Amino acid sequence: MKSTFKDLCDDVIIELLSYFNIHEIFYSFCLLIPNLPSLLKDGRVQLHVRSNNTYFIRWILPHISLTQVVSLSVPTRPYNPSIFKFTNLRSLVLSDVDNPLKLFERNSDWPPYRLEYLSLSIRNPDVRNKSSDIGTRVLEHAFQLRGLKRFELHESKSSLRMVELFNELTFPSTFRSSDLERVIISIYCHWLTLQSILSYLPRLIQFEFHSSFSYIQKLSPELRFPFIRKLDLHIDCLQTIILGGIFRHASNLRYFKLDCSVCPFQQYHIDLLQSKTWLQWIDTYTPRLRVLDVDIKFRPDDINETTVVPIGKDLERLNFEISVSLDIGDRYWKMVGKYNKTITKKR
């Protein structure tokens, strides 16, 4: 009976290791199950490592093979043991990366051929009076990784200079498009760069983008999302004509979250305060859309506490609300709400 119970415990631990980080499992069970260290290697389990801290290096690393690690998340430098020794990764998350291009240098076992998810928070090289296109170069390399399905690019909190995407992407003549299906970018990005990024992502089904645009940029409304299903945009100084373009070229869109401030020099903001504008976009261009979640800030001069009442009544059709807000003495109007197509139809 003891042997049966022991076997059951071993099976449970192996199963838990497939879902949880090894740090939690090892810390919780190392005293209860004395053979846990040998089980890690003998069981040939796939491991998820959340950090290469002192605890991992001292207590866990001696009992495992680095090829067992399929998921690695390293929040701080230094990267010890070397990242390049984890050759069987499917998921890699790195923060505070100061030389990201080195990650894409190829050798016999790197980059891992099974890698499906890559998230990088990068630093801008701290060189005065010298612009850096490190973010654009990272995108170009990541897009060429075959098998990679999800990619995230962020700016490290420790970066002394802003990471900026200001050039169009360039590729070898043999490269046509990326296999990426899910992309998150939270770095300042020029409009032409964004258009260039999307032109190489024909299989994109989920896109999250955090950036801002200068109102002096002349923006073409063409943003094409042929297969996009989930779109999450956080944008400052968005020109409202762009919204119509997004709806027109996202016929498969199911979920759209929009958190933005409208460019103060645009005269089309009044259309966004009419429910018929949104409903027409949805019914005409995105019939599969189920959820529209908005948080929009704008400063129209032709709206006051009196004229806003009928606007608010009209927006109730979408489950939106409009109110005045103050931000450090700056007064603006704010429209928030979540439109659920299924619930609305039942009404």
C-alpha positions as CSV (number, residue, x, y, z in Angstrom):
1,M,0.0,0.0,0.0
2,K,2.9,2.4,0.8
3,S,4.4,1.7,-2.6
4,T,1.1,2.5,-4.3
5,F,0.7,5.7,-2.4
6,K,4.3,6.7,-3.2
7,D,3.7,6.0,-6.9
8,L,0.6,8.1,-6.7
9,C,2.4,11.0,-5.1
10,D,5.1,10.8,-7.8
11,D,2.5,10.9,-10.6
12,V,0.7,13.9,-8.9
13,I,4.0,15.9,-8.7
14,I,4.9,15.2,-12.3
15,E,1.5,16.4,-13.3
16,L,1.8,19.5,-11.2
17,L,5.1,20.3,-12.8
18,S,3.5,20.5,-16.2
19,Y,1.3,23.4,-15.0
20,F,3.2,25.3,-12.3
21,N,6.6,26.8,-12.0
22,I,9.2,24.5,-10.5
23,H,10.0,27.0,-7.8
24,E,6.6,26.6,-6.2
25,I,6.6,22.8,-6.5
26,F,10.1,22.3,-5.2
27,Y,9.7,24.7,-2.3
28,S,6.4,23.2,-1.2
29,F,7.3,19.5,-1.5
30,C,11.0,19.0,-1.1
31,L,10.7,18.2,2.6
32,L,7.6,16.1,2.1
33,I,8.9,14.0,-0.8
34,P,12.6,13.3,-0.2
35,N,13.1,11.7,-3.6
36,L,11.9,14.9,-5.4
37,P,15.3,15.9,-6.7
38,S,15.8,12.5,-8.4
39,L,12.2,12.5,-9.6
40,L,12.9,15.7,-11.5
41,K,15.5,14.1,-13.7
42,D,14.4,10.4,-13.7
43,G,10.8,11.4,-14.5
44,R,12.0,13.3,-17.6
45,V,9.4,16.0,-16.8
46,Q,9.2,19.3,-18.7
47,L,9.8,22.2,-16.4
48,H,8.7,25.8,-16.2
49,V,11.3,28.2,-14.6
50,R,10.2,31.6,-13.5
51,S,13.6,32.9,-12.4
52,N,17.3,32.0,-12.4
53,N,17.7,33.4,-8.9
54,T,20.0,32.1,-6.1
55,Y,17.4,29.6,-4.9
56,F,17.1,28.1,-8.4
57,I,20.9,27.9,-8.9
58,R,21.6,26.3,-5.5
59,W,18.7,23.9,-4.9
60,I,17.1,23.1,-8.3
61,L,19.8,23.4,-11.0
62,P,22.0,20.5,-9.7
63,H,19.0,18.1,-10.1
64,I,17.8,18.9,-13.6
65,S,19.0,19.0,-17.2
66,L,18.6,22.4,-18.9
67,T,17.0,20.7,-21.9
68,Q,14.1,19.8,-19.6
69,V,13.2,23.5,-19.3
70,V,10.5,24.4,-21.8
71,S,9.4,27.7,-20.3
72,L,11.8,30.3,-18.9
73,S,11.0,33.7,-17.5
74,V,14.0,35.8,-16.2
75,P,13.0,39.1,-14.6
76,T,16.5,40.5,-14.0
77,R,20.1,40.3,-15.1
78,P,22.5,38.7,-15.0
79,Y,21.3,35.7,-16.9
80,N,23.0,32.8,-15.1
81,P,23.3,30.1,-16.4
82,S,23.5,31.5,-19.9
83,I,20.3,31.8,-21.8
84,F,21.8,30.0,-24.7
85,K,22.1,26.7,-22.7
86,F,18.3,26.4,-22.6
87,T,18.0,24.9,-26.1
88,N,14.6,23.2,-25.8
89,L,12.5,26.2,-24.9
90,R,8.9,26.8,-26.2
91,S,8.4,30.0,-24.2
92,L,11.0,32.7,-23.3
93,V,10.4,35.9,-21.4
94,L,13.3,38.3,-20.7
95,S,13.3,41.6,-19.0
96,D,16.0,44.3,-19.0
97,V,17.7,43.1,-22.2
98,D,20.5,45.4,-23.1
99,N,21.8,43.5,-26.2
100,P,18.7,41.8,-27.7
101,L,20.2,41.3,-31.2
102,K,22.6,38.7,-29.6
103,L,19.6,36.5,-28.9
104,F,19.0,36.1,-32.6
105,E,22.6,35.0,-33.5
106,R,22.3,31.5,-34.9
107,N,24.3,28.5,-33.9
108,S,23.6,24.8,-34.0
109,D,21.1,24.8,-31.1
110,W,20.0,28.4,-31.0
111,P,17.5,30.0,-31.4
112,P,15.4,27.0,-30.1
113,Y,13.6,25.4,-33.0
114,R,10.5,24.7,-30.8
115,L,10.2,28.3,-29.6
116,E,6.6,29.5,-30.0
117,Y,6.4,32.5,-27.6
118,L,9.0,35.2,-27.1
119,S,8.6,38.3,-24.9
120,L,11.4,40.9,-24.7
121,S,11.7,44.1,-22.6
122,I,14.7,45.9,-24.1
123,R,16.9,48.8,-23.2
124,N,18.0,51.5,-25.6
125,P,21.8,51.7,-25.9
126,D,22.9,54.6,-23.7
127,V,24.8,56.5,-26.4
128,R,24.4,60.3,-26.4
129,N,23.6,62.1,-29.6
130,K,23.2,58.8,-31.5
131,S,19.8,57.5,-32.6
132,S,19.2,53.8,-32.2
133,D,16.9,51.6,-34.3
134,I,17.3,48.7,-32.0
135,G,13.5,48.1,-31.7
136,T,13.1,47.9,-35.4
137,R,16.0,45.5,-35.8
138,V,14.6,43.2,-33.1
139,L,11.2,43.1,-34.9
140,E,13.0,42.2,-38.2
141,H,14.8,39.2,-36.5
142,A,11.7,38.0,-34.6
143,F,9.5,38.1,-37.7
144,Q,12.0,35.7,-39.4
145,L,11.8,33.0,-36.6
146,R,9.9,30.2,-38.2
147,G,7.5,28.5,-35.8
148,L,7.2,31.6,-33.5
149,K,3.5,32.2,-33.0
150,R,3.4,34.9,-30.3
151,F,5.8,37.9,-29.8
152,E,5.9,40.8,-27.4
153,L,8.1,43.8,-27.5
154,H,8.3,46.3,-24.5
155,E,10.6,49.0,-23.3
156,S,12.6,48.0,-20.2
157,K,11.8,50.2,-17.1
158,S,15.6,50.7,-16.6
159,S,16.2,52.1,-20.1
160,L,17.7,55.6,-19.8
161,R,16.6,56.5,-23.4
162,M,13.3,55.9,-25.0
163,V,13.0,52.9,-27.4
164,E,11.5,54.1,-30.6
165,L,10.3,52.4,-33.8
166,F,10.9,55.0,-36.5
167,N,11.9,53.1,-39.6
168,E,10.1,50.8,-41.9
169,L,11.1,47.1,-41.6
170,T,13.5,45.7,-44.2
171,F,14.0,42.0,-45.0
172,P,16.0,39.9,-47.4
173,S,14.4,39.5,-50.8
174,T,13.5,35.8,-50.0
175,F,11.4,36.8,-47.0
176,R,7.7,37.3,-47.7
177,S,5.8,37.2,-44.4
178,S,5.9,36.1,-40.7
179,D,4.2,33.1,-39.1
180,L,3.2,35.3,-36.1
181,E,-0.4,35.1,-35.0
182,R,-0.3,37.2,-31.8
183,V,1.7,40.3,-31.3
184,I,2.0,42.9,-28.5
185,I,3.9,46.1,-28.9
186,S,4.2,48.8,-26.2
187,I,6.9,51.0,-27.7
188,Y,6.5,54.4,-29.3
189,C,6.0,53.7,-32.9
190,H,5.8,56.0,-36.0
191,W,2.8,55.5,-38.2
192,L,4.7,54.3,-41.3
193,T,6.5,51.8,-39.1
194,L,3.2,50.4,-37.8
195,Q,1.9,50.0,-41.4
196,S,5.2,48.3,-42.3
197,I,4.8,45.9,-39.3
198,L,1.2,44.9,-40.3
199,S,2.1,44.4,-43.9
200,Y,4.3,41.4,-42.9
201,L,1.7,39.9,-40.5
202,P,-1.0,38.4,-42.8
203,R,-1.8,35.6,-40.3
204,L,-2.3,38.0,-37.3
205,I,-5.4,37.1,-35.2
206,Q,-4.6,39.1,-32.0
207,F,-2.9,42.5,-31.8
208,E,-2.2,44.7,-28.8
209,F,-0.6,48.1,-29.4
210,H,0.3,50.8,-26.9
211,S,1.7,54.0,-28.5
212,S,1.0,57.6,-29.4
213,F,1.1,59.6,-32.6
214,S,2.1,63.1,-33.3
215,Y,-0.8,65.2,-34.6
216,I,1.5,66.7,-37.2
217,Q,1.9,63.3,-38.9
218,K,-0.1,62.8,-42.0
219,L,-1.7,59.5,-41.4
220,S,-3.2,57.3,-44.1
221,P,-6.3,55.4,-42.7
222,E,-5.1,52.1,-44.2
223,L,-4.5,49.6,-41.4
224,R,-5.3,46.2,-42.7
225,F,-6.3,43.3,-40.4
226,P,-7.7,40.6,-42.7
227,F,-7.8,37.8,-40.1
228,I,-7.8,39.8,-36.8
229,R,-10.1,38.5,-34.1
230,K,-9.0,40.4,-31.0
231,L,-7.7,44.0,-31.2
232,D,-6.5,46.0,-28.2
233,L,-5.4,49.6,-28.9
234,H,-4.1,52.1,-26.4
235,I,-3.2,55.2,-28.4
236,D,-2.7,58.9,-27.6
237,C,-3.6,61.5,-30.2
238,L,-5.6,59.2,-32.5
239,Q,-7.1,60.8,-35.5
240,T,-10.7,59.7,-35.7
241,I,-10.6,59.0,-39.5
242,I,-8.3,56.0,-38.6
243,L,-11.1,54.3,-36.6
244,G,-13.3,54.0,-39.7
245,G,-10.3,52.6,-41.6
246,I,-9.8,49.9,-38.9
247,F,-13.4,48.8,-39.1
248,R,-13.3,48.7,-42.9
249,H,-10.3,46.3,-42.9
250,A,-11.1,44.0,-40.0
251,S,-14.1,42.0,-41.2
252,N,-13.3,39.0,-38.8
253,L,-13.0,41.1,-35.7
254,R,-14.7,39.6,-32.6
255,Y,-13.3,41.8,-29.8
256,F,-12.2,45.4,-29.9
257,K,-10.8,47.3,-26.9
258,L,-10.0,51.0,-27.6
259,D,-8.4,53.2,-25.0
260,C,-7.4,56.5,-26.6
261,S,-7.3,60.3,-26.6
262,V,-8.6,61.9,-29.8
263,C,-6.3,64.4,-31.6
264,P,-7.5,67.9,-30.5
265,F,-7.0,69.3,-34.0
266,Q,-9.5,66.9,-35.7
267,Q,-13.0,68.1,-36.5
268,Y,-14.6,64.7,-36.8
269,H,-14.9,63.8,-33.1
270,I,-18.6,64.6,-33.1
271,D,-19.3,61.4,-35.2
272,L,-17.9,59.4,-32.3
273,L,-20.6,60.8,-30.0
274,Q,-23.4,59.4,-32.1
275,S,-24.5,55.8,-31.7
276,K,-25.4,55.5,-35.3
277,T,-21.8,55.9,-36.3
278,W,-20.6,53.0,-34.3
279,L,-23.6,50.8,-35.2
280,Q,-23.1,51.5,-38.9
281,W,-19.4,50.6,-38.7
282,I,-20.2,47.3,-36.8
283,D,-23.1,46.3,-39.0
284,T,-21.4,47.2,-42.3
285,Y,-17.8,46.1,-41.8
286,T,-17.5,43.9,-38.7
287,P,-20.6,41.8,-38.5
288,R,-18.9,39.2,-36.3
289,L,-17.9,41.8,-33.6
290,R,-19.4,40.8,-30.2
291,V,-17.6,43.1,-27.7
292,L,-16.6,46.8,-28.2
293,D,-14.9,48.2,-25.1
294,V,-14.1,51.9,-25.2
295,D,-12.4,54.6,-23.1
296,I,-12.1,57.7,-25.2
297,K,-10.9,61.2,-24.1
298,F,-11.6,64.3,-26.3
299,R,-12.0,68.0,-26.0
300,P,-14.8,69.3,-28.3
301,D,-15.6,73.0,-27.7
302,D,-19.2,72.6,-29.0
303,I,-20.3,70.4,-26.1
304,N,-21.3,71.6,-22.6
305,E,-23.3,70.4,-19.7
306,T,-26.6,71.1,-21.5
307,T,-25.9,69.6,-25.0
308,V,-24.3,66.5,-23.4
309,V,-27.6,65.3,-22.0
310,P,-29.1,64.2,-25.4
311,I,-25.8,62.8,-26.4
312,G,-25.7,60.6,-23.3
313,K,-29.2,59.4,-23.9
314,D,-28.3,58.4,-27.5
315,L,-25.1,56.6,-26.3
316,E,-27.2,54.4,-23.9
317,R,-28.0,52.3,-27.0
318,L,-24.4,51.1,-26.9
319,N,-24.2,51.0,-23.1
320,F,-21.7,54.0,-23.2
321,E,-21.6,56.9,-20.8
322,I,-20.2,60.4,-21.3
323,S,-19.0,62.6,-18.5
324,V,-16.6,65.5,-17.8
325,S,-13.3,64.8,-16.2
326,L,-10.4,66.8,-14.8
327,D,-6.7,65.8,-15.0
328,I,-4.4,68.1,-13.1
329,G,-6.6,71.0,-14.0
330,D,-7.1,69.9,-17.6
331,R,-10.8,69.6,-18.5
332,Y,-11.9,67.0,-21.0
333,W,-14.8,64.8,-21.9
334,K,-14.6,61.1,-21.4
335,M,-16.7,58.3,-23.1
336,V,-16.6,54.9,-21.6
337,G,-18.6,51.7,-21.8
338,K,-18.8,48.1,-23.2
339,Y,-21.1,47.3,-26.0
340,N,-22.1,43.6,-26.1
341,K,-23.9,42.7,-29.3
342,T,-25.6,39.6,-28.0
343,I,-27.0,41.4,-24.9
344,T,-28.1,44.4,-26.9
345,K,-30.1,42.2,-29.3
346,K,-31.9,40.6,-26.4
347,R,-33.2,44.0,-25.3
